[in-house]
Amino acid sequence: MADDHLKDDHLKDSHLGRRSALGETKQLRGHLPRPATVKGEVLWLYAISITAVHLLALLAFIPLFFSWTGLILAVAFVPIFGQAITICYHRLLAHRSFKTPRWFERAWVLISLCCLQDTPAKWVANHRLHHSASDQQPDPHSPFVSFLWSHIGWLYLRNEYIRSAGMLQKYAKDILQDPFYMYLEKTWTGPLIYCVHVVLYYVVGFLVGYFVDGSVYAGFIFGMSLMIWGAFVRTVLVWHITWSVNSLTHIFGYRTYQTNEGSRNNPLVTLLTFGEGWHNNHHHDQASANMRHRWWELDLNFCFIKCLKRLGLAYDVILPKHISATATKVNSETIAS
């Protein structure tokens, strides 16, 4: 009954219903023009970086560089670094779904930079633009252009608008008001942090291999293993897992709400991202820190946020509108009685 109530309430908005029908039509056509500000010029900095990291990750298929320690590091660190994007960049910075102490937020951002997914301001601005024009031509990564475009292609071609100062000021002004984020935007600190963290994997592996086996060769091999698996393979996995929210959750899944775009709830993406796959729920209620709207829609990212709240590291956590409304009604009835 509660699920039907949520759905029925949203369907009352006939304007959104019409916009949703337009979105579904575009999806059936499978075609939407690229943003007008994309002229076909390759963005070489991104193209070379993304391609290079993928090629370096392929070194994992060389048996010489395999180690169980490296594999364990890759598997164990995917959720840690992935949540730095899905919770820190997305729910904390882009949607302000909750707040944290400043020192904790900045420490979390430093971890996020080890994912090589751009500066916080650029990431936030692009995501907010996506929400404001979702699955319409200005959307930087709509799968209605093509699946490949939304998943990775949009990063390879220069889009003058999404790299402009005007766009950053419009969609990430609150982020840039913080000198810390402005510094990251004006310098190469972000990519440098990523490179330093890659080198640290190698150095730690080299030292361990050298002191355990007593040879430089053993140190070199083990250092390469940790660097390839722990840094490059893990980076590529986090990339494709988070990019799947842009692509898969606007093509495959079910819709609880008739929103004005093609967002869908995708259980597979939810499993991979610990909750981000309830994307239709998210587009319906973007500010909420909790994407779970039905009892079986588990949102582990929100569980993590609740743990942070218990530890005093998260506050002003925004709940879904229907939960907040129910709580307000109950409180009002309690006071009245």
N, C-alpha and C positions, 0 to 999 in steps of 0.2 A: 504493500500500500504506500509506504513512504517513497519508494522508487517511482511509482506512477505519479504520485503527487508532485515530485520534483520535475518530472518530464512534462506534465500537464501545465504546470505554472509557466514554464518557459515557452511552451507552444502558444500561449496566449498572445505573445508579441508577434503580430502578423507581419510587421516590417522585417523582423529578423527571419521569419519564415520565408518571405519572398527572397531575401538575400541568400538564404540557405539553398533554396531551389536553384538559384543562379549558380551557386558554387557546385552543386551536384551536376548541373548541366555541363559545366566546364570540365569536371572530372570525367564525365562520360565521353566527352570529346577527346580527352587526353592531350589537350593542347592549350597553352596560354603563352602569349608572347613573352620573351625575356623582358626584364625591366628596360625601359627606354634608354636608361643611362648606361647600359651594357653595349659597347660598340664592337665587341669581338676581339679586342686587344688582350693578349695574354698578360696576366699579372705575374711577372716572372719571379718575383721574390717568393710568393706563395707557391707557385707551380714547382719551382726548384726545391723548396723546402719540403713540401708534402711528398713529392716524388722521391726525394733523397731518403727521407725517413722510412718510406715504404721499402725501398731497395735495401737499406741497411737492416730492416726487420727480416728480410728474406734470408739473411745470413744465418738465421736460426735453423734453416733446413740443412746446413752443413753439420754433419755429425760431430765434427771436432769441437764445435762451439756449444754442444748441448751439455747441460748439467741439470740435475734435479733441483739444485738450489736456484738456478736461473728461472726454471719453469715455475717453481713455487713463488718466487718473487713476482713474476709477471701476473700469475693468477691472483695472488693475495693483494697486489697493489692496484689492480684494475678497479675494484670497488672504492678504494680510498681516494685515488686520483679522480675516478669518475664522479664521485660525490662532490669533489671540489668544484666540478663544473655544474652538475645538476642541482646541488643545494646552494653552494656559495654564489657562483655566477648567476644562476637562474633564479632560484627562489629568494635568496637574500638580496642580491644587488639589482637584478632586472625588475623584480616584482615587489620588493620590500615586504615580503610576506612575514618576516620577523626581523628582529634586531639582535645584534650581538655587541659585546664590548668592542671598542675600536681596535684594541690590540689583537683580539681574537680574529676579527674580520680581516685584518691585514695579514696575519699569519696564514689564514686560510687562502687568501688571494695569492700569496707566494707559492703555496702548494699548487694552486690552479694554474699558475704560470708554467709549471713543470709539465703541463699537458699540451703546451704549444697551441692554444686555441685563441690567440690574440690577446690584446690588452683588455682589461675589464670594461673600459669605456666603449671600445669598438664592439665588444661582444654584446653588451647591454643595449647599445643603440640599434644594432642589427636585429636583436630579438624584439625590441619594442616596435621597430618598424614592421617586423613580421606580423605582430599582433594588430597593428593599426591598419594594415592593408593585406591581411592574410588571404592567400590564394587569389589575389588580384595582381595586376601587372607590376606595381611597385614592390611587391613582396620579393625580397632578395633571393629566396630559395623555395619557391612553390613547386611541388611535384606535378602540378598541372602543366608546367613547361615540359618536364620529363623527370622520370625517377632519378636518372643519373645526374641531371642538373641540380636537383634539390639535395641529393646526397653528398656530392663532391664537386660537381662541375662549376657551381657558382663561385667557388673559391679560386678557380683557375683563370677566370676572366675578370678584367678590370671593370668595376662598377664605380664610376666617378662619384656618384651621389653618396654611396655608403662610406666613402673614404674622405668625404668633405668635412670641413670644420663646421659648416652650417648644419649638417645632419647630426653631428655629434652634439652640438649645442642644443638642437631641438629635442633629441631623444635621450641624451645622457648628461644633461646640464647638471643635475644633482650629483652625479658621479664626479664630474670634472671640478666641482666646487671644492672638493677635497684635494689639497696639494699633493697628497700621496699618489692619487690616481692621475693627476695632471702630470706629475713627474714620470710615471710609467708611460704616459702617452707621448711625451716629448723626447724620451730617450730610448735607447736600445736595451734597457735593463731587463725587460721581459725575456727576449730571446737569449740574453746573456745568462739569466738564471737557468733557463732550460739547458743551455750548453754546459754550465757548471755542474748541474745535477747529473748530466750524462757522464761527465768526466769522473765524478765522485763514484759512480757505480764501478767504473773501470779501476780506479785507484784502490777502492776497498777490495775488489775481487783480486787485483794483482797482489796486494799485501797478504791476503789470506792464502792465496795459492802459493806464494813464495815461501811463507813461513811454515806452511803445512808440508809441502813437498820439497822445499829447499832448493828450488831452481827458478831461474828467471823465466824459462819457457813455461813452467807450470803456472807461474804468476800471470804471464801474458794470456794463456788460454783461459784461465778462470776469470780474469778481468774482462776479457772479451765476452765470455759467456754471460756474466752478470750485466754487462752494458747492453748487449744485444737483446737479451730476454727482459731484463728489468726495466730498461729505458725504451728501446725502440719498439719491441714487440708490444709492450704495455701501452706505449703511446698510440700505436696504430689501432689496437683493440679499443681503447677509450675513444679515439676519433670515430670509428665506425659505429660504436654503440651509441654515442651521443648524436651523431649525424642521423642515425635511424629515426630519431624523434622528428627531424625535419622531413624525412622522406616517407617512411613506412606508416607513421601515424596520421598521415593525410591521405592515405590510399587504402589501407587494410584495417579492418576492425569494425566495431559497432558504434552507433551514435545514440547516446541517451538524450542529448539536447540538440535541437535544431538551430545550431549557431550559424553565423553568416559566412562560413567557410567550410572546408571539407575535413575538419579535424575528426579523429576517430579514437576510440579507446582500443588499444592494442595490447593484449595480455603478454605476447612475446616480448615486445619492447619494454613493457612494465617489468618483466622478469629480469631483463638485461640491465635496466637502469634503476631498479629498486623503487619504481613508482612513477616515473615520468611518462609511462605509456598510457596513463589515463588522460589522454591529451584532449579529448572532447570535453571531459570534466574541467580540465584546466582552461580551455578557451571560454567555457561558460562562466567560470569564476576565477579569473586570472590572479587576483590578489591573494587567494587562499594559500596557506602553507600546506594544506592537506588536500590531495587530489582524490581521496577515497570518498565516493558518494554513495556507494552501495556496500552492504556489510561484507561482501566477499572481495571487494576491490582493495586488496592490501597495498598500503603505501609505506614501505620500509623507510623511505627518506623522511617521511613525517614522523615515524617512530624515532628516528635519530634526532630530529629536531626536538621532540618531547624529552629525550634524554638530555639534550643540551640545556633545555629549560630547567630540568630538575637539578642540574649542576650549576645553575646560575649563569650559563653561557648563552642563553637565548631568552628573549622576552618580547612582549607585544606581538605574540604569535597570532596571526589572523586565521580564523576558522572559516570553513565554507559558509556561504550566506544562509543556506537553509538550516544549518546547525546553530548559527548565531541568532537567527530569527526565532527558532524554537526555544533557545535558552532565554531570550528576552521575553517571550510570551509566558514561559513558566515563571520567571521571576516576577513579572507583572501580576500574574494570577496569585502568586504567593503573597505579595505585598497587599493586594486587594482583599485577600481573605483574612 
